[in-house]
Amino acid sequence: MKELNFEIVNAEIEALDLTQFEKEISVSAQADAFPAVCQVWSKVGKIVKLVAKIPLIPSKWRAALELFIRTMDGICN
């Protein structure tokens, strides 16, 4: 596995077009296809939601996390 550090992750996050991702997301009844993913999300999602609230996280990172959270909640709820 490739080592991760702030600079690598930040470059990838800064390159994201979150607006385009948001347009492409369709939250349909896909939860039936991914029951294991939703079971994990129901537990791990709480950690992700707490991490997303940490004030030291750069705003673009926070926006990406919030989009991920909305997407997973839409699929799994």
N, C-alpha and C positions, 0 to 999 in steps of 0.2 A: 504494500500500500504506500502510495506517495505521501511523504511528510507534508502536513499542513502547517502553515503559519499565517499570521495576520496578513502579510503582503499578498500571498497567493489567494487567500479567501477574499480579501478586499477587492483585488483586481477582478475576480470572477463576479462578485456581487455588483460592483460598479458598472460592469459591462452588460448587466441584465437590463432588458427593456421590460420593466414590470407592467407597463401599460399594455404592451402586446400580449404578455402572458395572461393578463386579466381578461382580455378580449377572447383568448383562445380557450379559456377554461369553461367547460360545460359540466355542470354538476347534475348529472342525470342519475338514474337508478343503478349506478355502477357499484354501489355498496354490496349488492348481491354477489358480484364477481370477486370481491376482495374481503371476505369476512375476517380472515386472519389479520389483514392490514388494519381493519377497523378495530379489531380487538386490541391490537398493539397501540393504535392511536388513542384509544380510550384511556390508556394508562400513560403512555409516553407523551401524549399531547399536552398533558398538564405540566410536564417539565418544560416543554417548548414554550408554552404560554407564559410561564414564569420567567424564562430566560428572555423572552421578547420584551419584557417590562424593564429590564435592567437599563438604567439611564446611560450607562457608558457605551452602549451599543450604538454604532453609527446609524444615522437616520435611514440610509438606504438599506442597511442590513435589517433594521426593524421593519421597514416596509416589505421587504422580501419575506421575512418571517410571518408578518401579519397576513400576507397573501397566501402563504403556505397553510397557515392556520385556518383561514376562511375556506380554502379549498378542501382541506381534510375534513373540517366540520361539515361542509356541504355534502361531501361524499358519504360520510359516516353517520350523519344524523338523520 
